[in-house]
């Protein structure tokens, strides 16, 4: 049970939502239900492996150990290494084992569907590794960390769609990009309580590099880019008007921008904003799925 909990399973819902969005973008296509379920499982396992790898490298750089400002369970890692529940080497081994399982299962999926998925899966695993591990360590390189997260979750949407069609269309790519950016927005807000520990460990996240009173600016830019992708798809005729339903969350985004630009020293305020950013992205994704309900 400890090994399962170390993967932070409660946060895998964002990956499940991404898979469902991928299926929705090609709703007129058909796919084998067992293959679709297997593909979702592989995506969840890949996310779990990336979480473990992130905990391992945050142990190595020391940021989790010195993080006294963390807001559990949202920031500061799973704490299984720091609390002596699982050794660092076992966490690393489990992460690599999960990645190996994804590679093996991915080859089976490619055989059953399309070889094009090989490149999407490889890119996803590469980003999952590069986000935490040296020499790239995207998580410690400002906005590149957010871009890595946006790419990873965009690839989840694209990969899910390719379980049903061999080549994703422009509508899929636009919606994948929008969802990926909203996933990155969650990560950005989650970084705020960890700023002091990350700075001491030399982990220069985007939040560390952002001036106090300006956190809402970056959050707003990520949301604006997501909304912009959907709007551009609609204006170009690639997306229908129903694809604009996630824009209904714009007032919530403005509220979060305003709140993030205000005082953030209170831990209760930080926790509330983390929860609301997670809710924002899930509602955004849920409204994307509403296209499924309309013929």
VENKATA-V853029 format. One record per pair of residues at least 12 apart in sequence whose ideal C-beta (glycine too) atoms are under 10 Angstrom apart, sorted by the first residue. I is the first residue (numbers start at 1). GAP is how many residues later the second one is. D is the distance in Angstrom with one decimal. If there is no record, write none. Layout:
{{I:GAP:D} {I:GAP:D}}
//
This chain:
{{2:76:9.7} {2:78:6.6} {2:83:5.5} {2:84:6.0} {2:88:9.7} {3:45:9.9} {3:49:9.0} {3:77:8.7} {3:82:9.6} {3:83:7.0} {3:87:8.0} {3:88:8.9} {3:91:6.0} {3:94:10.0} {4:44:8.6} {4:90:10.0} {5:68:9.7} {5:73:7.1} {5:75:7.4} {5:80:8.8} {5:81:9.6} {6:42:8.8} {6:45:8.0} {6:46:6.3} {6:49:7.1} {6:71:9.4} {6:72:5.1} {6:73:9.2} {6:74:4.5} {6:75:8.5} {6:79:7.6} {6:80:5.8} {6:84:9.0} {6:85:6.5} {6:88:7.3} {6:89:9.5} {7:37:9.1} {7:38:8.8} {7:40:8.2} {7:41:3.7} {7:42:7.7} {7:43:9.3} {7:44:5.4} {7:45:5.9} {7:48:9.2} {7:71:7.9} {7:73:9.7} {7:84:9.7} {7:87:8.0} {7:88:8.9} {7:91:7.8} {8:39:8.9} {8:40:7.6} {8:43:4.8} {8:44:8.6} {8:46:9.2} {8:47:8.4} {8:65:7.2} {8:66:9.8} {8:69:8.4} {8:70:5.6} {8:72:9.7} {9:35:8.4} {9:38:9.4} {9:39:7.1} {9:42:8.9} {10:63:7.0} {10:64:9.9} {11:36:8.1} {11:37:9.5} {11:40:7.4} {11:62:8.2} {11:63:8.5} {11:175:9.1} {11:179:9.7} {11:267:8.6} {12:31:8.9} {12:32:5.2} {12:33:9.3} {12:35:5.4} {12:36:6.6} {12:39:8.4} {13:31:9.6} {13:34:10.0} {13:265:9.0} {13:269:7.2} {13:272:9.6} {14:33:8.0} {14:139:7.0} {14:142:8.9} {14:165:9.0} {14:168:9.1} {14:169:5.8} {14:172:7.1} {14:264:8.1} {14:267:6.9} {14:268:7.4} {14:271:7.8} {15:25:8.3} {15:28:5.3} {15:29:5.6} {15:30:9.6} {15:31:8.0} {15:32:4.5} {15:33:9.0} {15:35:9.7} {15:137:9.4} {15:138:7.5} {15:141:5.9} {15:145:9.7} {15:168:9.0} {16:24:6.6} {16:27:7.9} {16:28:6.7} {16:31:9.2} {16:140:9.4} {16:144:10.0} {16:269:9.8} {17:136:9.2} {17:139:9.1} {17:140:9.3} {17:162:7.9} {17:165:10.0} {17:166:9.1} {17:264:8.4} {17:265:6.5} {17:267:9.4} {17:268:4.4} {17:269:7.4} {17:271:8.7} {17:272:7.9} {18:22:9.6} {18:25:7.4} {18:29:9.3} {18:134:9.4} {18:135:5.4} {18:136:8.3} {18:137:8.9} {18:138:3.9} {18:139:5.0} {18:140:9.4} {18:141:8.9} {18:142:6.9} {18:158:8.1} {18:161:6.0} {18:162:8.1} {18:165:7.5} {18:267:7.4} {18:270:9.9} {19:17:8.3} {19:18:9.8} {19:20:7.0} {19:21:4.7} {19:22:9.6} {19:23:9.6} {19:24:5.5} {19:25:8.3} {19:137:6.3} {19:138:7.7} {19:140:8.2} {19:141:4.3} {19:142:9.4} {19:144:8.8} {20:20:8.4} {20:137:9.2} {20:140:7.6} {20:265:8.0} {20:266:9.3} {20:268:8.8} {20:269:6.0} {20:272:8.4} {21:132:9.6} {21:135:8.6} {21:136:5.1} {21:139:7.4} {21:140:8.6} {21:151:9.1} {21:154:6.4} {21:155:7.7} {21:157:9.3} {21:158:5.7} {21:264:6.0} {21:265:9.4} {21:267:5.2} {21:268:6.4} {21:270:9.4} {21:271:9.4} {22:14:9.7} {22:17:8.9} {22:18:9.5} {22:21:9.1} {22:132:9.9} {22:133:9.6} {22:134:6.8} {22:135:4.2} {22:136:6.6} {22:137:6.7} {22:138:2.6} {22:139:4.2} {22:140:7.9} {22:141:7.7} {22:142:8.4} {22:146:8.5} {22:150:7.2} {22:153:8.6} {22:154:7.2} {22:157:9.0} {23:13:6.8} {23:16:9.3} {23:17:9.0} {23:134:9.3} {23:137:5.7} {23:138:7.0} {23:140:7.7} {23:141:6.8} {23:266:9.2} {23:269:8.2} {24:133:9.2} {24:136:9.0} {24:137:8.6} {24:148:9.4} {24:151:8.2} {24:261:9.9} {24:264:6.8} {24:265:5.5} {24:266:9.0} {24:267:6.0} {24:268:4.8} {24:269:9.8} {25:132:7.0} {25:133:8.8} {25:135:8.4} {25:136:5.1} {25:139:9.2} {25:140:9.2} {25:143:7.6} {25:144:7.6} {25:146:6.0} {25:147:4.1} {25:148:8.9} {25:149:9.0} {25:150:5.5} {25:151:7.6} {25:154:9.9} {25:214:9.6} {25:218:9.3} {25:263:8.6} {25:266:8.4} {25:267:9.7} {26:134:8.9} {26:135:4.8} {26:136:8.5} {26:137:8.9} {26:138:4.9} {26:139:5.0} {26:142:7.7} {26:143:7.5} {26:145:8.7} {26:146:6.6} {27:134:9.8} {27:137:8.8} {27:262:10.0} {27:264:7.5} {27:265:5.8} {27:267:10.0} {27:268:9.9} {28:136:9.2} {28:137:9.3} {29:132:8.3} {29:134:9.3} {29:135:4.1} {29:136:5.0} {29:137:9.9} {30:134:6.7} {30:135:9.6} {31:81:9.9} {31:82:7.9} {31:129:9.7} {31:130:9.6} {31:131:9.8} {31:132:5.4} {31:133:3.9} {31:134:8.5} {32:80:7.4} {32:81:8.5} {32:131:8.3} {32:132:9.1} {34:78:9.1} {35:73:9.3} {35:74:6.8} {35:77:5.5} {35:78:6.4} {35:128:5.9} {35:129:8.9} {36:77:9.7} {36:124:8.0} {36:127:5.6} {36:128:7.6} {37:126:9.8} {38:67:6.8} {38:68:10.0} {38:70:7.7} {38:71:6.5} {38:74:8.4} {38:125:8.7} {39:66:8.7} {39:67:9.0} {39:70:5.8} {39:73:9.5} {39:74:8.2} {39:78:8.6} {39:82:9.8} {39:117:9.9} {39:120:7.2} {39:121:6.3} {39:123:8.9} {39:124:4.7} {39:125:9.6} {40:116:9.7} {40:120:7.4} {40:123:8.9} {41:60:9.8} {41:61:9.5} {41:64:7.7} {42:56:10.0} {42:59:8.0} {42:60:5.3} {42:61:9.5} {42:62:9.5} {42:63:4.8} {42:64:6.2} {42:66:9.1} {42:67:6.7} {42:79:8.0} {42:82:9.9} {42:117:8.8} {43:59:8.5} {43:63:10.0} {43:78:9.4} {43:81:8.2} {43:110:9.9} {43:112:9.5} {43:113:5.5} {43:114:9.9} {43:116:7.0} {43:117:7.1} {44:54:9.9} {44:58:9.7} {44:112:9.8} {45:52:9.8} {45:53:5.3} {45:54:8.5} {45:56:6.0} {45:57:5.4} {45:60:7.7} {46:52:7.3} {46:53:7.2} {46:55:9.1} {46:56:4.7} {46:57:9.5} {46:59:9.5} {46:60:8.8} {46:75:8.2} {46:78:6.3} {46:79:6.5} {46:82:6.3} {46:106:9.0} {46:109:9.9} {46:110:8.4} {46:113:9.6} {47:51:9.3} {47:55:9.7} {47:77:9.6} {47:81:7.9} {47:105:8.6} {47:106:9.2} {47:109:8.2} {48:46:8.9} {48:47:8.4} {48:50:5.8} {48:51:9.8} {48:54:9.5} {49:45:7.8} {49:46:4.9} {49:47:7.7} {49:48:8.0} {49:49:3.5} {49:50:4.8} {49:51:9.0} {49:52:8.2} {49:53:6.8} {49:76:8.3} {49:79:6.8} {49:80:9.2} {50:45:7.7} {50:48:8.7} {50:49:8.4} {50:74:9.1} {50:75:8.5} {50:77:8.5} {50:78:3.8} {50:79:7.8} {50:81:6.9} {50:82:7.4} {50:99:10.0} {50:102:7.7} {51:26:8.6} {51:27:7.4} {51:40:9.9} {51:44:8.2} {51:47:9.5} {51:77:9.2} {51:81:9.4} {52:25:9.9} {52:26:8.3} {52:28:9.2} {52:29:9.9} {52:34:9.3} {52:38:9.6} {52:39:5.4} {52:40:7.6} {52:41:9.2} {52:42:5.6} {52:43:3.7} {52:44:8.8} {52:45:9.3} {52:46:7.0} {52:47:9.3} {52:80:9.5} {53:38:8.3} {53:39:7.4} {53:41:9.5} {53:42:4.3} {53:43:8.1} {53:45:9.0} {53:46:8.0} {53:75:7.0} {53:76:6.7} {53:78:8.2} {53:79:5.1} {53:80:6.5} {54:23:7.2} {54:24:9.3} {54:37:9.9} {54:41:8.7} {54:74:8.8} {54:77:7.0} {54:78:4.4} {54:79:9.1} {54:85:7.3} {55:21:9.8} {55:22:4.6} {55:23:5.5} {55:24:8.5} {55:25:7.1} {55:26:6.2} {55:27:9.2} {55:31:9.1} {55:33:8.7} {55:36:5.8} {55:37:9.2} {55:40:8.3} {55:77:8.6} {56:21:9.4} {56:25:7.4} {56:32:6.0} {56:33:8.7} {56:34:9.6} {56:35:4.9} {56:36:4.7} {56:37:9.5} {56:38:9.2} {56:39:6.3} {56:40:9.6} {56:76:7.6} {56:77:8.6} {57:20:9.9} {57:31:9.8} {57:34:9.9} {57:35:8.9} {57:38:9.7} {57:72:9.9} {57:74:9.1} {57:75:4.2} {57:76:5.8} {57:77:7.8} {57:80:7.6} {57:82:8.1} {57:83:9.4} {57:146:9.5} {58:18:8.4} {58:19:5.3} {58:20:9.8} {58:23:8.6} {58:24:9.5} {58:74:7.5} {58:81:8.4} {58:136:9.2} {58:139:9.3} {58:140:9.0} {58:143:8.1} {58:145:7.7} {59:18:7.8} {59:21:9.7} {59:22:4.7} {59:23:7.3} {59:28:10.0} {59:29:5.3} {59:32:7.6} {59:33:9.2} {60:21:9.8} {60:28:7.6} {60:32:9.4} {60:72:9.5} {60:73:9.4} {60:74:8.9} {60:141:9.6} {61:71:9.4} {61:73:9.3} {61:76:8.4} {61:78:9.5} {61:79:7.7} {61:136:9.9} {61:137:8.9} {61:139:9.9} {61:140:4.8} {61:141:6.9} {61:142:5.9} {62:135:8.4} {62:138:7.8} {62:139:4.8} {62:140:8.8} {62:141:8.9} {63:13:8.4} {63:14:8.4} {63:76:9.6} {63:77:9.1} {63:131:7.0} {63:133:9.8} {63:134:5.0} {63:135:5.3} {63:136:9.1} {63:137:7.6} {63:138:3.8} {63:139:8.5} {63:140:5.1} {63:142:9.5} {64:12:5.8} {64:13:4.4} {64:14:8.8} {64:15:7.2} {64:17:7.2} {64:18:5.7} {64:130:8.7} {64:133:7.5} {64:134:9.8} {64:137:8.7} {65:12:9.6} {65:14:9.9} {65:16:8.5} {65:17:5.7} {65:132:8.4} {65:136:8.6} {66:16:9.8} {66:130:8.5} {66:131:5.0} {66:132:9.5} {66:134:5.9} {66:135:6.8} {67:12:9.3} {67:15:8.7} {67:126:8.3} {67:127:5.8} {67:128:9.9} {67:129:8.0} {67:130:3.7} {67:131:8.0} {67:133:9.1} {67:134:8.7} {68:128:8.2} {68:129:7.3} {69:123:9.4} {69:124:5.2} {69:125:6.7} {69:126:7.7} {69:127:5.7} {69:128:6.5} {69:129:9.9} {69:198:7.5} {69:201:8.7} {70:12:9.9} {70:123:6.1} {70:124:6.4} {70:127:7.5} {70:197:9.7} {71:119:8.6} {71:121:9.2} {71:122:4.8} {71:123:8.7} {71:196:6.3} {71:197:9.4} {71:199:6.1} {71:200:5.0} {71:203:6.6} {71:204:9.8} {72:121:10.0} {72:199:9.6} {74:112:9.4} {74:115:9.0} {74:116:5.7} {74:119:7.8} {74:120:9.8} {74:196:9.0} {74:197:7.1} {74:200:4.9} {74:201:7.8} {74:203:9.8} {74:204:8.1} {75:114:9.5} {75:115:5.3} {75:116:7.5} {75:117:8.1} {75:118:4.9} {75:119:5.1} {75:122:9.3} {75:123:9.9} {75:195:8.7} {75:196:9.2} {75:199:7.4} {76:114:9.6} {76:117:7.6} {76:118:6.2} {76:121:7.6} {77:14:9.9} {77:117:9.3} {78:13:8.7} {95:33:9.3} {95:34:9.3} {95:37:9.3} {95:38:9.9} {96:33:9.8} {99:26:6.1} {99:29:7.6} {99:30:7.7} {102:19:7.3} {102:22:8.7} {102:23:6.6} {102:26:9.2} {103:18:7.8} {103:19:8.6} {103:22:7.2} {105:16:9.3} {106:12:7.3} {106:14:9.2} {106:15:4.4} {106:16:8.3} {106:18:9.2} {106:19:8.4} {106:53:9.1} {107:14:8.8} {109:12:7.8} {109:50:9.0} {109:53:9.3} {109:54:7.2} {110:52:9.6} {112:51:8.8} {113:49:6.8} {113:50:5.5} {113:51:8.1} {113:52:9.2} {113:53:7.6} {114:48:6.1} {114:49:8.5} {114:50:9.7} {114:51:8.1} {114:52:4.0} {114:53:8.1} {115:51:8.5} {116:42:9.9} {116:43:9.7} {116:46:6.2} {116:49:9.6} {116:50:5.6} {116:51:6.5} {116:52:8.9} {117:41:9.4} {117:42:6.2} {117:45:5.2} {117:46:7.6} {117:49:8.6} {119:36:9.8} {119:40:9.9} {119:43:9.9} {120:35:5.7} {120:36:9.2} {120:38:5.8} {120:39:4.6} {120:40:9.7} {120:41:9.6} {120:42:6.3} {120:48:8.7} {121:34:8.3} {121:38:6.4} {121:41:9.5} {122:33:9.9} {123:28:7.8} {123:29:8.8} {123:32:5.9} {123:35:9.4} {123:36:9.2} {124:27:8.5} {124:28:6.0} {124:29:9.2} {124:30:9.5} {124:31:4.5} {124:32:6.9} {124:34:9.1} {124:35:6.7} {125:27:9.4} {125:30:9.6} {126:22:9.8} {126:25:9.7} {126:26:9.4} {126:29:9.8} {127:20:9.5} {127:21:5.3} {127:22:8.3} {127:23:9.7} {127:24:5.5} {127:25:4.5} {127:26:9.5} {127:27:9.8} {127:28:7.2} {128:20:8.8} {128:21:10.0} {128:24:6.3} {128:27:9.7} {130:14:9.4} {130:18:6.6} {130:21:9.9} {130:22:9.6} {131:13:9.2} {131:14:6.7} {131:17:4.8} {131:18:7.1} {131:20:9.6} {131:21:7.3} {131:56:9.6} {132:13:9.6} {132:16:9.6} {136:12:8.5} {137:65:9.7} {137:66:8.1} {137:67:9.5} {138:13:9.6} {138:14:9.9} {138:67:9.8} {139:48:8.8} {139:52:8.8} {139:59:8.9} {139:64:6.7} {139:65:9.2} {139:66:6.3} {139:67:9.5} {140:58:8.0} {140:61:8.6} {140:62:7.0} {140:63:4.5} {140:64:5.4} {140:65:6.8} {140:68:8.8} {141:62:9.5} {141:63:6.8} {141:64:8.5} {141:65:8.9} {141:68:9.5} {142:62:6.2} {142:63:7.1} {142:64:5.0} {142:65:9.4} {142:66:8.1} {142:67:5.0} {142:68:9.1} {143:41:9.2} {143:45:9.3} {143:62:9.4} {143:63:5.2} {143:66:8.1} {143:67:9.9} {143:75:8.0} {143:78:9.5} {143:79:9.7} {144:61:9.9} {144:62:8.5} {145:39:8.3} {145:42:7.2} {145:43:8.6} {145:46:8.2} {145:58:9.4} {145:59:9.3} {145:60:5.9} {145:61:6.2} {145:62:9.4} {146:34:9.8} {146:35:8.4} {146:37:9.3} {146:38:4.2} {146:39:8.1} {146:41:6.3} {146:42:5.8} {146:45:9.2} {146:59:8.8} {146:60:5.7} {146:61:9.7} {146:72:8.0} {146:75:9.7} {146:76:6.8} {147:33:9.2} {147:34:9.3} {147:37:7.3} {147:59:9.6} {148:32:9.9} {148:36:8.3} {148:39:9.3} {149:31:7.2} {149:32:9.0} {149:34:5.7} {149:35:4.3} {149:36:9.1} {149:37:8.3} {149:38:5.0} {149:39:8.7} {149:73:9.9} {150:26:9.6} {150:27:7.3} {150:28:9.5} {150:29:8.8} {150:30:3.9} {150:31:4.9} {150:32:8.5} {150:33:6.7} {150:34:4.3} {150:35:9.0} {150:37:9.1} {150:72:7.9} {150:75:8.6} {150:76:8.9} {151:25:9.6} {151:26:9.0} {151:29:6.3} {151:30:9.9} {151:32:10.0} {151:33:8.9} {152:28:7.2} {152:31:7.8} {152:32:9.0} {153:23:8.0} {153:24:9.6} {153:26:6.1} {153:27:4.3} {153:28:8.6} {153:29:8.3} {153:30:3.9} {153:31:7.6} {153:33:9.6} {153:34:9.7} {153:128:9.6} {153:132:9.8} {154:18:9.8} {154:19:8.0} {154:20:9.9} {154:21:9.0} {154:22:4.2} {154:23:5.3} {154:24:8.5} {154:25:6.7} {154:26:3.3} {154:27:8.1} {154:29:8.3} {154:30:9.5} {154:75:10.0} {155:21:7.4} {155:25:7.8} {156:20:7.9} {156:23:8.3} {156:24:8.1} {156:27:8.7} {157:15:7.0} {157:16:8.7} {157:18:6.6} {157:19:3.6} {157:20:8.6} {157:21:9.1} {157:22:5.5} {157:23:7.3} {157:26:9.9} {157:128:9.5} {157:131:9.3} {158:14:6.3} {158:15:6.8} {158:17:9.5} {158:18:4.9} {158:19:9.3} {158:22:9.4} {159:17:9.1} {160:12:9.3} {160:16:9.1} {161:12:9.2} {161:14:9.2} {161:15:7.8} {169:69:7.8} {170:63:7.3} {170:66:8.0} {170:67:9.8} {170:68:4.7} {170:69:8.7} {171:62:6.3} {171:65:9.8} {171:66:9.8} {171:67:4.9} {171:68:5.4} {171:69:8.6} {171:72:7.5} {171:120:10.0} {172:66:9.5} {173:56:8.9} {173:60:9.0} {173:65:8.9} {174:54:9.9} {174:55:5.0} {174:56:6.7} {174:57:9.6} {174:58:7.0} {174:59:4.1} {174:60:9.2} {174:62:8.8} {174:64:6.2} {174:65:6.4} {174:69:8.2} {175:51:9.7} {175:54:7.7} {175:55:7.1} {175:58:7.5} {175:63:9.6} {175:64:7.4} {175:68:6.8} {175:71:9.1} {175:110:9.7} {175:113:6.3} {175:116:9.1} {176:53:9.0} {177:48:8.2} {177:49:7.6} {177:51:9.6} {177:52:4.9} {177:53:9.2} {177:55:10.0} {177:56:9.5} {178:45:9.7} {178:47:8.1} {178:48:4.2} {178:49:7.4} {178:50:8.4} {178:51:4.5} {178:52:5.3} {178:53:9.6} {178:54:9.9} {178:55:8.6} {178:61:9.9} {178:65:9.0} {178:68:7.2} {178:106:8.0} {178:107:9.3} {178:110:7.8} {179:47:7.5} {179:50:9.4} {179:51:9.9} {179:67:8.9} {179:102:8.2} {179:105:7.5} {179:106:5.9} {179:109:6.8} {180:42:9.8} {180:45:9.8} {180:46:8.2} {180:49:9.4} {181:40:9.2} {181:41:5.2} {181:42:7.5} {181:43:9.1} {181:44:5.1} {181:45:4.0} {181:46:9.0} {181:47:9.2} {181:48:7.4} {181:100:9.4} {181:103:9.7} {182:40:7.3} {182:41:7.1} {182:43:9.5} {182:44:5.1} {182:45:9.5} {182:64:8.3} {182:67:9.0} {182:71:9.4} {182:95:9.2} {182:98:7.4} {182:99:4.3} {182:100:9.1} {182:101:9.7} {182:102:5.1} {182:103:7.1} {182:106:9.6} {183:39:9.4} {183:43:9.5} {183:98:6.3} {183:101:9.7} {183:102:8.8} {184:22:9.3} {184:34:9.8} {184:35:9.8} {184:38:5.6} {184:41:9.3} {184:42:9.0} {184:97:9.3} {185:33:8.6} {185:34:5.7} {185:35:9.3} {185:36:9.3} {185:37:4.3} {185:38:6.1} {185:40:9.5} {185:41:7.7} {185:68:8.6} {185:71:8.6} {185:92:6.1} {185:93:9.6} {185:95:7.4} {185:96:6.3} {185:99:9.1} {186:33:9.8} {186:36:9.5} {186:88:8.1} {186:91:5.3} {186:92:5.6} {186:93:9.7} {186:94:8.2} {186:95:5.3} {186:96:9.1} {187:18:8.8} {187:19:8.7} {187:20:9.3} {187:35:9.5} {187:90:9.3} {187:94:10.0} {188:17:8.4} {188:18:6.0} {188:19:6.4} {188:22:8.7} {188:27:7.9} {188:30:6.0} {188:31:6.1} {188:33:9.8} {188:34:6.6} {188:72:9.1} {188:89:8.0} {189:18:8.3} {189:26:7.8} {189:27:9.9} {189:29:9.5} {189:30:6.6} {189:33:9.9} {189:67:7.9} {189:70:10.0} {189:71:7.1} {189:75:10.0} {189:81:8.5} {189:84:5.9} {189:85:5.4} {189:86:9.5} {189:87:8.5} {189:88:4.1} {189:89:8.3} {189:91:9.3} {189:92:9.8} {190:15:9.7} {190:17:8.5} {190:80:9.6} {190:83:9.8} {190:84:5.9} {190:87:7.8} {190:88:8.6} {191:12:9.3} {191:14:4.7} {191:15:6.8} {191:16:3.6} {191:17:7.4} {191:19:9.0} {191:24:9.3} {191:83:9.9} {192:13:9.4} {192:15:5.1} {192:16:9.6} {192:18:8.7} {192:23:6.3} {192:27:10.0} {192:68:8.0} {192:72:6.3} {192:77:10.0} {192:78:5.9} {192:81:7.7} {192:82:7.8} {192:85:9.9} {193:14:9.0} {193:71:8.8} {193:74:7.1} {193:77:5.1} {193:78:8.0} {193:80:9.8} {193:81:7.7} {194:13:7.5} {194:14:8.5} {195:12:5.5} {195:13:5.4} {195:14:9.7} {195:15:8.7} {195:17:9.5} {195:20:9.8} {195:69:9.5} {196:12:8.9} {206:12:6.3} {206:16:9.8} {210:50:9.6} {212:49:9.4} {212:51:8.8} {212:52:7.6} {212:53:9.1} {213:47:9.2} {213:48:5.7} {213:49:7.8} {213:50:8.5} {213:51:8.8} {214:46:8.6} {214:47:6.6} {215:41:9.7} {215:42:8.9} {215:44:9.2} {215:45:4.2} {215:46:6.5} {215:47:9.1} {215:49:6.8} {215:58:9.0} {216:37:9.7} {216:38:9.2} {216:39:9.8} {216:40:7.0} {216:41:3.8} {216:42:6.3} {216:43:7.1} {216:44:3.6} {216:45:3.6} {216:46:8.0} {216:48:9.8} {216:57:9.7} {217:40:7.5} {217:43:8.3} {217:44:7.0} {218:39:9.4} {218:42:8.4} {219:34:7.7} {219:37:6.0} {219:38:5.7} {219:40:9.3} {219:41:5.3} {219:42:8.9} {219:54:9.2} {219:58:7.4} {219:61:9.4} {220:33:6.9} {220:34:7.8} {220:36:8.2} {220:37:4.2} {220:38:9.3} {220:40:8.3} {220:41:8.8} {221:36:9.4} {222:31:9.3} {223:26:8.2} {223:27:7.7} {223:29:9.3} {223:30:4.3} {223:31:8.8} {223:33:8.0} {223:34:7.7} {223:54:9.8} {223:57:8.1} {223:58:9.4} {223:61:8.5} {224:26:9.2} {224:29:8.2} {224:33:9.4} {226:20:7.8} {226:21:9.5} {226:23:9.6} {226:27:9.0} {226:55:9.2} {226:58:7.3} {227:17:8.8} {227:19:7.5} {227:20:5.6} {227:22:8.7} {227:23:6.5} {227:26:7.9} {227:57:9.2} {229:14:10.0} {230:13:5.7} {230:14:5.9} {230:15:9.0} {230:16:6.3} {230:17:6.6} {230:54:9.8} {230:58:8.6} {231:12:9.3} {231:13:6.9} {231:16:7.3} {234:13:9.4} {239:52:9.0} {240:51:7.4} {240:54:8.8} {241:50:9.9} {242:45:9.4} {242:46:9.3} {242:48:6.9} {242:49:4.6} {242:50:9.6} {242:51:9.2} {242:52:5.8} {243:44:9.5} {243:45:7.4} {243:47:9.6} {243:48:6.2} {244:43:9.2} {245:39:9.3} {245:41:9.4} {245:42:4.3} {245:43:7.2} {245:44:9.3} {245:45:5.4} {245:46:7.4} {245:49:9.8} {246:35:9.9} {246:37:8.1} {246:38:4.6} {246:39:7.7} {246:40:8.6} {246:41:4.4} {246:42:5.6} {246:43:9.8} {246:44:8.9} {246:45:10.0} {247:37:9.1} {247:40:8.5} {248:35:8.5} {248:36:9.0} {248:39:6.3} {248:42:9.9} {249:30:9.6} {249:31:6.1} {249:32:8.9} {249:34:5.6} {249:35:5.1} {249:36:9.9} {249:37:9.6} {249:38:6.9} {250:34:9.8} {252:24:7.7} {252:25:9.6} {252:27:8.2} {252:28:5.4} {252:31:7.4} {252:32:8.8} {253:24:9.5} {253:27:6.6} {253:31:8.7} {255:18:9.9} {255:21:8.1} {255:25:9.1} {256:17:6.7} {256:20:6.2} {256:21:6.1} {256:23:9.8} {256:24:6.4} {259:13:8.3} {259:14:5.8} {259:17:8.0} {259:18:9.8} {260:13:6.3} {260:17:8.6}}
//
